Amino acid sequence: MPRTTSDLIVERLLEWGVDTCFGICGDAVNGFFEALRTHPQMRFVHVRHEEYAAMAAVGYAKFTGRPAACVATSGPGALHLMNGLYDAKIDGAPVLAITGMTYHDLVGTHFLQDVDNDKVLEPACVFSERVMGPAHAVAVTDRAVRAALQRRAPAHLTIPIDIQSWTEEQDTVSEKNVPGHTSTAGQRHVQVPAEDDIMRAAELLNSCARVAVLAGAGARFGAGELVEQVAETLGAPIAKAGLGKDAVPDDSPLCTGGIGFIGTRASQWAMENCDGFLIVGSSTPFYDFWPEPGQARAVQIDVAGDRIGMRYPVEVGLCGDAGATLARLLPMLRVRQDRSFAERARELYDEWWRLQQRRAADPAVPMKPQAVTCALSELIPDGTILTGDAGTVSSWGSRVMLRRGMQFSFSGTLCSMGSALPYAVGAQIAYPDRPVIAVVGDGGLTMCLGELATLTQHRLPVKVIVLRNDTLGLEVWEQNAYLGNPQYACDLSPVDFVKIAEGCGLKGFHVAEGGRVRDVLAQALAHDGPALVECLVDPYEPPFGETVKPSQVAKLVQAYARGEKAAAPMAANLLAPGRPALSPGVARHGDDLGAYTRP
């Protein structure tokens, strides 16, 4: 039977090892869906919204390092992909997007859903091209896949509806299009910096007395153990950017947890007191939590040379693969006998974690978010994949303690709400035998409720943990602490997520008491199938209580003076026993905050 344009594209994707596709059918892409139907080797996952098709593909890529495809119809379908594709581009995930277009001879005639997808999606992709027919299909698919893999970013092909079904016999081939001129030959490239640059980096780090290491997304997929070995040699604490959380286990002896807004006091102390700084694969936007410029001599390792020196005035830039570069650097480093800097940082980390446990044990109802964090840290099985979301839940989800062999990711730079659930869909499709848990907020989950039905439809045993506080909690804190304004437009009407989950075919649980949360979570995790746990939590527990800056606390006090309706509980939580000792910002303004806790 003659092959169509769509057949050729699907078969070429399979040759490249791209065997999973997330999406929704539609009239302008149904020719491509016929190729999906006749090629069952390509697993198709039917989602409920195109945005989350792209997000699921991002999740798949982030946890495997391999690309998946997402497919959508013309016009609105293609436009809905944009948010997920930008998430992939910004966080460095290889994704292939396929979209439909109107008929090839009606493009630009104001016909139904007539959108130039190749142009519209171009800013979100490193390659975006219109497929012109069967003779064009294989070569342009090869270009798209190579671009996605080489540049760790999304690539896009759009196909007019009639061209999708054209057969090879219906097309003409130019004399320049030599048959078989492309291939799927491998393109793995491991870049290593020049030897003299590595030597200069070693000399710099050896000359410093108190080195701090920051591990980011570039330290994932094999470089994490080398980060630990380098840190052990230098006696250096390891802080982690959000996207580098799973690069080094949280129980690693030198780990001090996250950095930035959602970080720990221990990591912040290490940044404030280091005189040497090794940045491994991170360009986190929270570089205002890094050492002050000029405070520390710095080395940066990044595979993207244009990111070196972008966040900090480093002296030595090492443009290369993190694992390969660290392997060359390690033998040149001297073992530091004085371990006091790392030991003090780890002491602060342990003290910080004890504070989280004390907050978790607070008997108030609704419970503190830390009750969920601490319980999950004890309960999650080996090999768990954890996905996080944007909002205050970013803090609580990122503080779940990961052991070796576990994975974590979230929309780290785009910070897109509603990403945790489709990420979990992609992760569970990629790893059907591993536990997958999505930690979401109520604001984010209400954006993508339809994907609960996706879990049931595809029998994906994902566990969804919803921290419900009936507010856009992060915006409350940001409006207060960043601008000094009382909260506005942050309230959410309550949603019964248990009923919605059960209506979608999931097992639903509800818990509001810290004393019960461990047992309820254990029941949900043991359930054979998808489940959702609605955790009612205190909306006014600060997500940045230990890292908030003095200037931000001053803004909080300003917001309280201007009429912030939740000033009393917010101030009381900031001043909770043990927190001022770990938070210079809170301690400096303790008396001002205390004025709002008194009747």
C-alpha positions in Angstrom: 0.0 0.0 0.0 1.4 3.4 -0.9 2.8 5.4 2.1 1.5 8.8 2.9 3.4 11.8 4.2 2.1 11.0 7.7 3.3 7.4 7.4 6.7 8.5 6.4 7.0 10.9 9.4 5.8 8.3 11.9 8.1 5.6 10.6 11.0 8.0 10.7 10.3 9.0 14.2 10.2 5.4 15.2 13.6 4.9 13.5 14.9 7.7 15.7 13.5 5.9 18.8 10.7 8.4 19.3 7.9 5.9 20.2 5.5 7.9 22.4 3.0 10.6 21.3 0.7 12.7 23.5 -2.2 14.7 22.0 -5.8 15.1 20.8 -7.2 14.4 17.4 -8.9 17.0 15.2 -10.1 17.5 11.7 -6.9 19.3 10.5 -4.6 16.6 11.8 -6.7 13.4 11.3 -4.6 12.3 8.4 -1.7 12.1 10.8 -3.8 10.1 13.2 -4.5 7.5 10.5 -0.8 6.9 10.5 -0.8 6.6 14.3 -3.6 4.1 14.0 -1.7 1.9 11.5 1.6 2.1 13.4 0.8 0.7 16.8 4.5 0.8 17.7 4.0 4.5 18.3 2.2 4.6 21.6 -0.5 7.3 21.6 -1.6 8.8 24.9 -4.9 10.7 24.7 -4.9 13.8 27.0 -7.7 16.2 27.6 -6.0 19.5 26.6 -3.2 20.2 24.1 -1.2 22.3 26.6 -0.9 19.2 28.7 0.1 17.1 25.7 3.1 19.3 25.4 3.7 19.3 29.2 3.5 15.5 29.3 6.1 15.3 26.6 8.3 17.6 28.6 7.9 15.4 31.7 8.7 12.3 29.6 11.9 14.0 28.3 13.0 15.4 31.6 12.9 12.0 33.3 14.3 10.0 30.5 16.6 12.4 28.6 14.8 11.2 25.4 12.3 13.0 23.3 8.6 12.3 23.0 6.1 13.8 20.5 3.0 15.8 21.0 0.3 16.3 18.4 -2.5 18.9 18.0 -4.8 20.1 15.3 -4.5 23.5 13.5 -5.3 26.9 15.0 -6.4 26.6 18.6 -4.9 23.1 19.0 -1.4 24.3 17.9 -1.7 27.5 19.9 -2.5 25.5 23.1 0.8 23.7 22.7 2.8 26.9 23.1 3.1 27.0 26.9 4.4 23.5 27.1 6.8 24.1 24.2 8.2 27.2 25.9 8.6 25.1 29.1 10.6 22.6 27.1 12.8 25.3 25.5 13.5 27.2 28.7 14.3 24.1 30.8 16.2 22.2 28.0 13.9 19.3 27.2 13.9 17.6 23.7 10.3 17.4 22.4 8.8 16.9 18.9 5.6 18.8 18.1 3.4 17.8 15.2 0.5 20.1 14.2 -2.1 20.2 11.4 -2.7 23.2 9.1 -5.5 24.1 6.7 -5.4 22.9 3.0 -2.2 23.7 1.3 -4.0 25.8 -1.4 -6.1 27.7 1.1 -3.3 29.0 3.4 -3.6 32.7 3.8 -7.2 32.9 2.5 -8.9 33.5 5.8 -10.1 29.9 5.8 -11.2 28.0 8.9 -8.4 27.8 11.6 -6.0 29.3 9.1 -2.9 30.0 11.3 0.7 29.8 10.0 1.8 27.4 12.7 5.3 27.2 11.5 5.7 30.9 12.0 3.6 31.1 15.2 5.5 28.3 17.0 8.9 29.3 15.7 9.8 31.4 18.8 9.1 28.5 21.1 11.1 26.0 19.0 14.7 25.6 17.8 13.3 24.2 14.5 9.9 24.9 13.0 9.0 23.9 9.4 6.1 23.3 7.1 6.0 19.8 5.5 5.5 20.2 1.7 4.8 16.6 0.8 6.0 13.0 1.0 9.2 13.8 -0.8 10.0 16.4 1.9 8.8 14.3 4.9 11.9 12.2 5.8 14.5 14.9 5.4 12.6 17.5 7.4 11.8 15.0 10.1 15.5 14.2 10.4 16.3 17.9 10.8 13.6 18.3 13.5 14.8 15.3 15.5 18.4 16.3 15.3 17.7 19.8 16.3 15.7 18.6 19.3 18.4 16.2 20.5 21.4 18.4 19.8 20.0 21.5 21.3 17.8 19.9 24.1 14.8 21.9 23.0 11.5 21.5 21.1 11.2 21.1 17.4 8.0 21.4 15.3 6.6 20.1 12.0 3.3 21.4 10.7 1.5 19.6 7.9 -1.4 20.9 5.8 -4.4 18.6 6.1 -4.4 17.4 2.5 -0.7 16.9 2.4 -0.9 14.6 5.4 -2.7 12.0 3.2 -0.7 12.5 0.0 1.1 9.3 -1.1 4.5 9.1 -2.5 3.0 8.5 -6.0 1.1 11.8 -5.8 4.2 13.9 -5.1 7.0 15.2 -7.4 10.6 15.0 -6.4 13.2 17.6 -7.4 16.4 16.4 -9.0 18.3 17.9 -6.0 16.4 15.7 -3.6 18.6 12.6 -3.9 16.7 9.5 -2.6 18.1 8.2 0.7 20.5 11.1 1.3 19.7 11.4 5.0 20.1 9.0 7.9 19.5 8.5 11.6 23.1 8.1 12.5 23.9 8.8 16.1 25.0 12.2 17.2 26.1 11.9 20.8 28.7 14.6 21.5 30.4 14.9 24.9 32.2 18.2 25.1 35.2 18.6 27.4 36.9 22.0 28.1 40.6 22.6 27.2 43.0 21.0 29.7 44.6 24.2 30.6 41.2 25.7 31.6 40.5 22.7 33.8 43.9 23.2 35.4 43.2 26.9 36.1 39.8 25.9 37.6 41.6 23.4 39.9 44.2 25.9 41.0 41.4 28.4 41.8 39.4 26.0 43.9 42.4 24.6 45.7 43.4 28.2 46.7 40.0 28.8 48.5 39.3 27.9 52.1 35.5 27.7 52.0 34.2 26.4 48.7 30.4 26.0 48.2 29.0 23.9 45.3 25.8 24.6 43.5 24.3 21.8 41.4 21.7 22.6 38.8 19.9 20.8 36.0 23.1 20.2 34.1 24.3 18.0 37.0 21.5 15.4 36.4 21.9 12.2 34.3 25.2 10.9 35.6 27.1 13.9 37.0 25.6 13.8 40.5 28.0 11.3 42.0 30.9 13.3 40.6 29.5 16.4 42.2 29.5 14.5 45.5 33.1 13.4 45.0 34.4 16.8 44.2 32.5 18.3 47.2 34.0 15.6 49.4 37.5 16.4 48.2 37.0 20.1 48.8 35.1 19.8 52.0 32.3 21.8 50.3 28.6 21.9 51.1 26.3 21.2 48.1 23.3 23.5 47.5 20.9 22.6 44.8 18.9 24.8 42.4 15.3 23.7 42.0 16.0 21.8 38.7 19.0 20.1 40.3 17.1 18.6 43.2 17.6 15.1 42.1 21.2 15.5 41.0 22.3 14.8 44.5 20.2 12.9 47.1 18.9 15.0 50.0 20.4 12.5 52.5 23.9 12.9 50.9 26.2 13.9 53.8 27.3 17.2 52.2 23.9 18.2 50.8 22.3 21.4 52.3 19.1 21.3 50.2 17.6 23.9 47.9 18.6 27.5 47.3 16.7 30.6 46.6 13.1 31.5 47.5 12.3 27.8 48.1 15.6 26.9 49.7 17.0 26.2 53.1 18.8 28.4 55.6 21.8 26.1 55.4 22.3 26.7 51.7 21.9 30.4 52.2 24.5 30.4 55.0 26.9 28.6 52.8 26.4 31.2 50.0 26.9 34.0 52.5 30.1 32.6 53.9 32.0 30.9 51.1 35.1 32.3 49.4 35.1 29.8 46.6 32.1 28.9 44.4 31.7 26.0 41.9 28.6 26.3 39.7 27.7 23.0 38.0 25.0 23.3 35.3 22.9 26.0 36.8 21.6 29.3 35.5 18.8 29.6 38.1 17.1 33.0 38.2 17.5 33.0 42.0 21.1 34.2 41.7 20.3 37.0 44.1 20.7 34.2 46.7 24.2 33.4 45.4 27.4 35.0 47.0 27.7 38.7 46.5 29.6 39.6 43.4 33.3 39.8 44.3 32.8 37.8 47.5 33.9 34.4 46.1 36.2 33.3 43.4 34.1 31.2 41.1 34.3 28.4 38.5 31.3 27.6 36.3 30.7 24.4 34.3 28.0 24.6 31.7 27.4 22.9 28.3 26.0 26.1 27.0 28.9 28.6 26.7 26.6 31.6 26.5 25.4 31.0 30.0 28.9 31.1 31.6 29.3 34.4 33.5 25.6 35.2 32.9 24.7 35.1 36.6 28.0 35.5 38.4 31.4 37.1 37.6 33.3 33.8 37.3 37.0 33.7 36.8 37.1 30.4 35.0 34.4 29.1 32.6 34.4 25.5 31.6 32.2 24.9 28.6 31.4 21.2 28.5 29.4 18.3 29.7 29.2 18.3 33.5 30.1 14.7 34.1 33.0 14.6 31.7 34.4 17.9 33.0 34.2 17.0 36.6 35.9 13.7 35.9 38.9 15.6 34.5 38.8 18.2 37.3 38.6 15.8 40.2 42.2 14.3 40.1 43.6 17.9 40.1 41.9 18.8 43.3 43.7 18.6 46.7 41.9 16.9 49.6 41.0 19.6 52.2 41.6 18.4 55.7 39.6 21.2 57.4 35.9 20.1 57.1 34.5 22.7 59.5 32.8 24.8 56.7 30.8 21.8 55.4 30.1 20.5 58.8 28.6 23.8 60.0 26.5 24.0 56.9 25.2 20.4 57.5 24.5 21.2 61.2 22.3 24.1 60.0 20.6 21.8 57.5 19.8 19.3 60.2 18.5 22.2 62.5 16.4 23.5 59.6 14.9 20.0 59.0 14.1 19.7 62.7 12.1 23.0 62.4 10.1 21.5 59.5 9.3 18.5 61.7 8.2 20.7 64.6 6.0 22.7 62.2 4.6 19.4 60.9 3.7 18.3 64.5 1.7 21.4 65.1 -1.8 20.2 66.1 -3.6 23.1 64.4 -6.4 22.4 61.9 -5.9 22.8 59.0 -2.5 21.3 59.3 0.8 22.9 58.4 2.0 22.1 54.8 5.2 20.6 56.4 3.0 17.8 57.7 2.6 16.6 54.2 6.3 17.2 53.3 7.6 15.2 56.3 5.1 12.4 55.9 5.9 11.9 52.2 9.6 12.0 53.0 9.1 9.0 55.2 6.7 7.1 52.9 7.7 7.4 49.3 9.0 4.1 47.9 12.5 3.6 46.4 12.7 4.7 42.8 9.9 7.2 43.1 9.5 10.0 40.5 8.2 13.1 42.1 6.7 16.0 40.1 6.2 19.5 41.5 4.1 22.5 40.6 4.2 26.3 40.7 2.9 28.2 43.7 3.6 27.8 47.4 3.5 24.1 46.7 6.9 24.6 45.0 8.3 25.0 48.5 6.6 22.1 50.0 7.0 19.7 47.2 10.7 20.5 46.7 11.4 19.8 50.4 10.3 16.2 50.2 13.5 14.3 51.0 14.8 12.3 48.0 16.9 9.2 48.4 19.4 7.9 45.8 17.7 6.6 42.7 14.7 8.9 43.0 13.9 11.7 40.5 12.2 15.1 40.7 11.4 17.9 38.3 9.0 20.8 37.8 8.5 23.8 35.6 11.5 25.4 37.1 12.1 28.5 35.0 8.8 29.1 33.3 7.1 28.3 36.6 3.9 27.2 34.8 1.0 26.3 37.1 -0.7 23.0 36.3 2.5 21.3 35.1 2.9 18.6 37.8 0.0 16.4 36.7 0.9 16.2 33.0 4.6 15.8 34.0 3.5 12.8 36.0 1.5 11.4 33.0 4.7 11.6 30.9 6.8 10.0 33.7 4.4 7.1 34.3 4.2 6.4 30.6 8.0 6.3 30.4 8.4 4.2 33.6 5.3 2.1 34.1 6.8 0.1 36.9 8.0 3.0 39.0 6.0 4.9 41.6 5.0 8.4 40.3 3.7 11.1 42.6 2.5 14.6 41.6 2.5 17.2 44.4 0.1 20.0 43.3 -1.6 23.1 44.6 -5.3 23.7 44.3 -4.8 26.6 42.0 -2.6 24.6 39.6 -4.8 21.5 39.7 -8.0 23.4 38.8 -6.3 24.4 35.6 -5.8 20.8 34.4 -8.6 18.8 36.1 -9.3 17.0 32.8 -5.9 15.1 33.1 -7.3 13.2 36.1 -9.5 11.4 33.5 -6.3 10.8 31.5 -4.9 8.8 34.4 -8.0 6.5 34.5 -8.3 6.2 30.7 -4.7 4.9 30.4 -4.6 3.1 33.7 -1.8 5.1 35.1 -1.3 4.6 38.9 -0.2 8.1 39.5 -0.8 9.4 43.0 -1.9 13.1 43.1 -1.3 14.9 46.4 -3.2 18.2 46.5 -2.3 20.9 49.0 -5.5 22.7 49.2 -5.5 26.1 50.9 -8.3 27.9 49.0 -6.0 30.7 47.9 -3.3 31.6 45.4 -1.0 31.4 48.3 2.3 32.4 46.6 0.7 35.6 45.3 -0.4 36.5 48.8 3.2 36.3 50.0 4.6 38.0 46.9 2.1 40.9 47.0 3.0 41.4 50.6 6.8 40.8 50.6 7.7 42.1 47.2 5.5 45.1 47.0 4.3 45.9 50.5 0.7 45.6 49.3 -2.2 43.8 51.1 -3.3 40.7 49.2 -5.9 41.2 46.4 -7.7 38.7 44.1 -6.0 35.7 45.7 -9.0 33.9 47.2 -10.3 30.7 45.6 -13.7 29.3 46.2 -13.4 25.8 47.7 -13.3 22.8 45.4 -14.1 19.3 46.5 -11.2 17.5 44.8 -12.2 14.2 46.3 -15.6 14.2 44.5 -14.0 15.3 41.2 -11.3 12.6 41.5 -13.9 10.0 42.1 -16.0 11.3 39.2 -12.9 10.8 37.0 -12.4 7.2 38.3 -9.7 7.8 40.9 -9.7 6.7 44.5 -10.2 9.9 46.6 -8.9 10.7 50.1 -9.3 13.8 52.3 -7.2 14.8 55.4 -6.9 18.0 57.4 -5.2 16.9 60.6 -1.4 16.5 60.8 -1.8 13.5 63.1 -3.7 11.6 60.4 -1.8 12.6 57.3 0.8 9.8 57.4 -1.8 7.1 57.6 -4.0 8.6 54.8 -1.0 9.0 52.5 0.1 5.5 53.2 -3.3 4.2 52.2 -3.3 6.2 49.0 0.2 5.1 48.1 -0.8 1.5 48.6 -3.8 1.8 46.3 -3.6 -0.3 43.2 -4.4 2.5 40.7 -4.6 6.2 40.4 -5.5 8.1 43.6 -5.8 11.6 44.9 -5.3 12.9 48.4 -6.8 16.3 49.2 -4.7 17.8 52.1 -6.2 20.8 53.7 -3.4 23.0 54.8 -2.8 26.4 56.5 -2.6 29.1 53.7 -0.5 31.4 55.9 2.5 29.2 56.7 5.4 31.1 55.0 6.9 29.2 52.1 10.1 31.2 52.5 10.2 31.6 56.3 13.9 30.8 56.6 15.2 32.5 53.5 13.1 35.7 53.5 15.3 38.8 53.3 15.2 41.6 55.8 14.0 44.0 53.1 11.2 41.6 52.2 10.1 41.4 55.9 10.0 45.1 56.0 7.6 45.0 53.0 5.5 42.5 54.8 5.2 44.8 57.8 4.2 47.6 55.4 1.5 45.4 53.9 0.2 44.6 57.4 0.1 48.3 58.3 -1.9 48.9 55.1 -4.6 46.5 56.1 -3.5 43.0 55.1 -6.5 40.8 56.3 -4.3 37.9 57.3 -1.6 39.9 59.1 -2.1 38.1 62.5 -1.8 34.5 61.4 1.0 35.3 58.9 3.0 37.2 61.5 2.4 34.4 64.1 3.7 31.8 61.7 6.8 33.8 60.8 7.5 34.1 64.6 6.9 30.4 65.3 9.4 28.9 67.8 12.7 28.2 66.2 12.2 30.2 63.0 13.7 33.5 64.0 16.9 31.8 65.0 17.1 30.4 61.4 15.9 33.5 59.7 17.9 36.7 59.9 15.1 38.6 58.1 12.5 37.6 60.6 14.8 38.1 63.6 15.6 41.7 62.5 11.9 42.6 62.3 10.7 40.4 65.1 9.3 43.3 67.2 7.4 44.8 64.2 5.9 41.4 63.4 5.0 40.8 67.0 2.8 43.8 67.1 0.4 42.0 64.7 0.2 38.9 66.8 -1.2 40.6 69.9 -4.9 41.0 70.4 
